[in-house]
């Protein structure tokens, strides 16, 4: 995205293309260096979850990151560093746009961001793009391939295209259908860039391709959400939905994973995992979903609601709001973890209790979104992570 942004704005900004591309690349990646901050708070899973997509992903700090990007650019270029106040101002605006583009792109998936902190600490989720989306890569890689003649740059572009194909084919939610869609899409974009790229303003084909990808996936998300909401409304008359999560299969806007957290009578708390097809007549909701065979830590049971033609329920975690509240009272770690967890689950075993988020429960063992809890509330051991994020799950919603 940084390369594409730099190519598009370089000529209009009247700065050297190399500087525009490089500062855009730096700026569009700099927010994710927040992992360094997690080490200041112990470097464990909880520290990472509190700091990743934290303060570096806010509008308030975006101009600061843009300024740092320009400083990094000057340090990298050394003797050839940009000079002149006007040039630096233009590079700063390119960098700022790169940071904002990073924040916008992070909003697209189900992980979420809270860009308005500290004024509003709530999370915002797009739910219409997989975190690693190969169709976006192929929307921009032809521009890189034809713009830069250096052999290693072109080899890198081809390598990323191959990696995108591997993600679509062998990823946890991939399959043959997604791979074929990706091959056709990549061929069309490469053809358009080769045939029309030189005649149009720099980056036009890539920008149009990116916008088309976003439109298609956003339309698919709306259709998938309607299917899930309809299925729930027909069956769950006595439950209240807390969160409805959607994520498309890589490279495939027609097949989706869904997770629904809800409250039930008698203080019940249920998290259901399922799949959705927006074209069930062509591909059923179970088509090519490798994730159904995954082992998970969450203690899943058979679904208590019926699957339909477009929605298939795989399993569900059943807990209690009373246990949820008890764990939050007993453990500062769980109370803090809830600032991140959108669909939390917990596993209580003799000698240990583990909390996790079903969005990223892809293994029996400890993953990055799982925390082993300690009953530390009464020991004066509650740690601050400087993370005021509003918990995504609210059993009592404020007016």
N, C-alpha and C positions, 0 to 999 in steps of 0.2 A: 504493500500500500504506500509505503514511503517513496519507493521508486516511481510509482505511477503518479503520485501527487507532485513530486519534483519535476517530472517530465511535463506535466500539464501546465504548471505555473511558471516554469523557468523563463519562457519567452515573454510572457505578459509582465512578469516582475522585473524584467530587464537585469537579470543577474546571470552569471555563468551557470550553464546547465549542471556542471559537475557539483558546484556548491549548492545549488538548489536541491538536487537529488540527495546529496550527502546529508544536508541538514534536515531534510524531510525524513530520511531513514533514521537518523539519530533520534529526532523528536518523536517519531511514531513508535519507537521501541523503549524510550526512556521511562515512561510510566511503569513498565513491568520490572524495573530494577528495584521495586519496592520489596522484593524478597530479601534484600540486604537489611532492611529495617527489621525484619523478623528476628534476625540474630541478636538485635539489641534487646529483645524481649525473651531470650532463651533459645530461639531457633527450633522449637518443637512445632508440632502440627497446629496447636492452638495459636501460637504466635504468628505462624504463616497465614492462617485463615483470617486473623484479625487485621493483618497488615496488607495482604495482597488485595488489590483493587481498593485500597484504603485512601489515604490522603493524597497519594500521587495520582489518583483518578478523580479528582474534584476540579470543578471549574475555578475554584478559588486559587488553586496552586498551578493551574495550567500556564499562565504567563511566566511563572518562575521556571517551570520546566523548559519552556521555550527559550528563555534567556540562557539557561544552562546548556541547551542544545547548541546555541550559537557559540558559546565559549568552548565547548567540546570540538566543534567544527574548526575553530581557529587553532586549537591545540593540535588537531590531527594534521591540518595543512601546513603548519609551521611557517616556513618562509613564503609560501604561497597563500597565506591566510588572507581573507577578505579585508579590505580597508575602506575607509570612508563611512561617514555616519549614515548616509542614505542607503548604501549597500547593506550595512548591518541592520538597519531598520527593516528593509525588505526581507532579509534572511530571517529576522525575528518573526515577522508575520507568517512566513512560510512554516517556520518551526511551530508557531502557535497553532496554525491550522493542522499540522501533523499531530500535535498532542490532542487537539479536539477530535480529530478523526479517530484516534486510538480509543478515546472515551466512547465515541458514538458506536464504533465497531464492537467494543466490549458489551455494550447494551444489547446487541442483537441476540445473544445466547441466553441460556437459562441460569448462568452463574450470577449475572446482575452487577450493577454498580450503584453507588449513592453519590451522584455528581454534585449535589447541592449542599453537602455537608460543609460547614457545621450548622447551616441555617435550617436544613431539613436532613435528617439522618436515615430516612426510609430508603429501602432498596427499590430499584427499577429493573424489570426484566423484560427483554424483548421476546424471548421464547420462539424465535423463528429461524435461528441459524445454529448449526452445530459448531462447537468451539473451534474445531479444525475443519474448515469447509473447502474441499478441493475445487468446487466449481468457481469459487472466488479466485483461487490461485490461477486457474486456467483463463479467467477473464482478464488477468493482468500480465501473465507470463509472456504472451506473444509480443506485447509492447516492449518488454525487457529484451526479448530475443532479437527483435528487429532494430531496436534503438542502439544497443551496445554491440559493437563488432568484436570485442575482446573474446577470444575463444573460451576462456574459463567462465565468463559470465553466461555465455550461451550454453555451455555444458551444465552450469548450475541451474539455468532455467529448465532445461530438459530433465535434469535430475529431480527438480521439484514437481514437474508434471508427472513423472513416473511415481514419485512418492504419493502424490495425490491419488493416482490410480490404485496404489496399494492400500491406501486408507479406505477408499470406496469399496474395494474388493474384499479386504481381509479385516477391516475395522470391526469393533464390537457391534456395530449396527449396520454393517455393510453387506454387500452381496453382488451377484452377477448383474442384476438389473441396474444398480447404482453405477457399476463400472461401465456398462454400455452407454448409459446416459452421459457419463463423464467423457468418454471417448468421442461421442458425437458432438458434444458441446465444445470440447477442446478443438476439434477439427474445424468447426464453424468459426470460432474466434480467430484461429490462426489464419484461416482463409480470408476473413474480413480484414485482419490487420495487414496481410500481405497485399491484398487487392486495393484497399481503400485507405490504409493508414497514412501513406505518403501524401495523399490528396487532401486530407482533412487536418485540422489543427491537432498538434501533438497530443496524444493520449485520448482522442475522441472515441476511438473504438473501445479501448479499455474502460473508459468511464461509462459508456453506454452499456457495455457488457455487465459491469458491476451493478448498475441500476436495474438491469433486467433480472439478474440473479436475486437481488433483494426483493423485487416486486413479486417474482414467482414464489419465493419461499414465504414471503409475508402473506400472500394469497393462500398458500397451502396451510399456513398456521391458522388462519381464520377458519378455513374449512374443517381442519382437524379439531379445533376448539369447539366448533359447533356440534361435531359428532359426539365428542366426549360429554359436553354439557347436556346434550339431548339424552344420552344413555343414562347419565346420573339423574337427571330430572325425572325420567320415567320410573326409576327404581328406588332412589334414596329420598323418600318422602320425609323421613324423620332425622335426616342428617344435615349438617351445615358445613359447606365447603370452606376450608381455610386457605388452601393453595391448590392451583391447577397448573402443573408444570408441563410444558411441551418442548420437545427437541426433535428435529428431523434426523433421519438417517443420513450419514455423510453422502453428499452428492445426490440426494434423492428427496425431492420436495413432496413426494406422494406417500411416503411411509414415515410414521412418527412414533416416538416413545412418549407416553404420558404417565405422570405420577400425580395422584390426587390425595391430598390430606383433608380429613374431615373430622368433625366431632359427631358422636352418636349418643343416644340416650344412656343414662346411668354413667355419665362421665367417660364415655368411650372415646378413644382416639384411634383413627384408622388411616393408614397410608396404603393406597392401592397402586400397583404397578401394572401398566398395560401398554398395548400397541394400537395404533390407529392407521387406517388406510383412507385416503381421501378419494381413492378410485377403487373401491372394493371389487367392482366387476372385473377389473384387470389384474390387480394384485391384492390379495387378502391381507389383513393386518398382521398375520404371522409370516408373511413372505420374507425370507432372507434375514430374519431377525436372529442373529447369532446370540444376542444377549439373553434370550430365554434360557439358554443352557449354562449361563454363568453361575458360578457359586457365589453366594453373598453371605456377609456376616449377619445381616438383618434376619431375625427369625420369622420367615415368611410362612403363611398358611394358605390353604386353598381360598380363592376369592369367594366372597359371600354374595356377589351380584353376578348376573348373567352377562355373558359376552353376546355381542350382536355381529351383524355382517361386517360392519366397519370398525368395531372396537372389540379387542380381545383382552380380557383381564388375565394376567399371569399369576398374580398372588397378592397378598396383602400382609402388612404388619399391623397387629392389633395390640394396643396398649391402653393406658388409662391416663386421663388428665390428672388424676390424683398422684400417680407415680411420676408423671412429668413434673408436677409441682413439688413433690417430695425431693426428687433429684436436684431440682434447681435450688431448693432450700438447703440441701445438704452439701452440695458441691459448687464452689465458685466456678470450677472449670465448666460444668454443664450450663450454669447460668450465663457464662461468657460465650460458650459454644452456640447458644441459642441466638446470639446476635448475627450469626452466619447461617445457621441451618434453616433451610426453607422447608424441607420435609424430614424432620428429625426422627430417628429411631434410637432405641437403646437395647442393650443386651446385658442382663444381670446374671452373672455366674458366680459360683463360690470363689471368693477371693478377688474378684474384679468386676467392674462395670464399665462397659464401653458405649459411648454415644457416637452416632454417625449420621450422615445425610444420605438418604436413599438415592439422590441424584448421582452420587459418585461411589456407590457401594458396588464395586466390581470384583471383589475378592473376599475370601474367607478371613484373611489376615487384616492387619492394620494398613489402611490406605491413607492418603493425605487428608481426607475429610473425616477421619475418625480420631477420637480422643479417649484415652483411658482415664476414667474419673477417679478422683480421690475425695473422700469426705472431709474437705478442708475448711468448711465454713466456720467451724468453731476454733480453728487453730491459729487464727490471725494470719493465715497464709494466702489470703485473697490477693491476687496480683492485678495490677492495672495494665491494660494494653493500649491505653489511649485510643480506644475504639468505641465511640459513642453510638454505634449503629443501632437502629431500631430493629428488634427481632422481627423476622418475616412472619412468624406465626403469632397471631394475637387472638387469644381465646375470648377476651373482652375487648372489643374494638371501641376506641374513643370516638366521640362525636366530632 
